[in-house]
Amino acid sequence: MGKKIRITRKSLKKDEVRSYWLQVLTWVQANRKSLLISAAAVVVLLLFTSAFRQRTTRQVTDANLLIARAQMEVQYAFLVEDDRAREKVLNAAEEKLEMVRQRYRRSGLVPYATFLLGNIAFSQNDYDEAEERYMEFLDDAHGSLEKADGYIALGYTYENRFFWGGRESVDRVWLERALESYREAEQLTTGTNTTQRYLAMMGRARLLDLEMERPDEAKRLYEQIARERRLDPPKYSAEVARGRNAWLFEYLERMRRLFTLAQTAQLRLDQMEASD
C-alpha cells in the first residue's frame, strides 16, 4: 500500500500559484509580439513627453533671455540723446520682442512681449500702435491684475493722446476713454490693496481734478488713497538707532515715503485746499 500524501492548504496554495504563473507565461508567450509593440509604444511616448518638456523649458529660457535683452535696450534708449541712435536701439528691442511672439508661443511670455511693444510705441508717442498692442494684450492676459495693468496702460495712452492733441473740445473723447479705462482697472481690483487699484484711482482722480472740473469726486479719491496707502511708521532696532549710519536709514526712509501714492495724493489735496 502506497504512502498516503497529506494535502494541506499550504500545498494547495503553492499549486495555485504555480498554475497561475504557468497560465501567465503561456499567455505572454502567445502574445509576445503584441506586448513588445505596446512596450515600444510606451517607451516612445515617454521619450516624446520628455523631449516636449525639455523643449518647452528651453523655449521659456530663450524667451526670457530675449525679453531681458529687450528691456535693457529700452532702458538704454532713454539715456541716448541722439534721436536716430535711440530709434535704432528701440528697433532692436522690437525685433527681439517680435521674435518671442512668433517663435516662442508655448513659452507663455507672448502677452508680456506684446505689452512691452505697447510701451515702446507709447514712448514714441505712437498712440495708435500703443492702443492696438494694449488691446491685444488684454485679449491674451490672464487674471484680474494682468488685465488691470492693460487698462491702466490704455488710460495713460488716451490721456496722453488728449494732451498731445491740443486739449481741444474735440479731443475730450480721449479723456472719457481714459476715465473708462481707469474705472475698468479699478473694478477688476475691487476689494484688494494692490498697486494697480490705487494707480487706477490716482489716474481717475487726476483727470477729474485737472480736466473734467469735478473736484469733489477727485478729492474723495485722493482722500481714500492717502488714507489707505499710508505707510506704517518705520521700526528701527535700538542698535540701528544708535549706530553710526542711523542718518542713512532715516534719509532712505524719507525718500521711500516721498514717492508713495499716499504722499502724491496728499500733495494734490494740499494744492486743492490752497487754491480754494
Order of alpha helices (4+ residues) and beta strands (2+ residues): alpha-alpha-alpha-alpha-alpha-alpha-alpha-alpha-alpha-alpha-alpha-alpha
